[in-house]
Amino acid sequence: METRVAVMSIIVENPDSVEALNALLHTFSPYVIGRMGIPYRDKNISIISVAVDAPQNEISALSGKIGKLNGVSIKTAYSGVISSE
């Protein structure tokens, strides 16, 4: 199986979506290398960065599911590194 390394940049503007976001990230936890969350209290948003190493279809599936959450924006940047497991 080929995997890629990617970074997902997530901005949460609706605090009610945090629980669903965390549930999705937990579901995909085998692929998560690490994550960093920064609460930006002055703007009432959260900025989250998630590094993953996963098959392309799994990265796309997670990104799509996160993007459907209310008040959540996501962009994914892919590395050129593709590995076979």
N, C-alpha and C positions, 0 to 999 in steps of 0.2 A: 504494500500500500504506500503510495506517495503522499508525503505531507509537505505543507508549506508553513513558513513562519510569517505571521501577520500581527499587526497592531490595530486594535479597534479603539477608536476615540469616540466616547459617548458623552453626550450632554443631556442631563436630566433636568427638565424645567417643571415637571409635574411630580411632586413628592409621592403622590398616590401610586405611581408606577414603579417605585423602588422595590417593593416586595416582589412583583412579577419579574423585574429585571434580575434580582438576586436569584430567583428560582431558575430562570433560564441559564444564568451563569453556573449555577450549581449542577444543572443537568449536563452541561458541557465541561464540567470540571476536569475530566481526564485529559483534556486538550489544553487547559489553561497553564501557561508558564508562570504568570504572575499578574497582579492587578494593583492599580493605585487609584485611590479615590480622593478627590480634593473638594471639600464643601466650600463653595464661594458664597458665604453668607450675605455679603453686601448685595448680591444680585439674586439671592434665593435660588441658586442652581447648584448642581453637583457636576463635576467634571471627572470622568472615569477613563482610565487607560487600561486596556486588557491585552496582554501579549499571549498569543496562542501558537501552537504547533499542531496542525490538524490537516486532514484531507481537505482539498479545495471545496468539496460539496458540503462538508460540515461547517466550514467557516462561513460559506454563503448562507447556509440554513440558519445559523445563529444570528448572523447580521440581519437577515430578513425578518426574523422573529423579533429581534430587539427593535428594529425600525418600525414595526407595527404598533409598538406600545405608545400610548397616549402621552404626548409631551416629552418624547425621547428622540434624540437625533443621533445618528451613528454614521461614521465614515471608517472604512477599513483600508489600510495600506499594507500591501503584500511585499515581502522580500523576494528576491530572485532565487533564494535558496530552496531547492526542492530535494527532499531526502526520501529514500526508500527504507521502509522498516521491515 
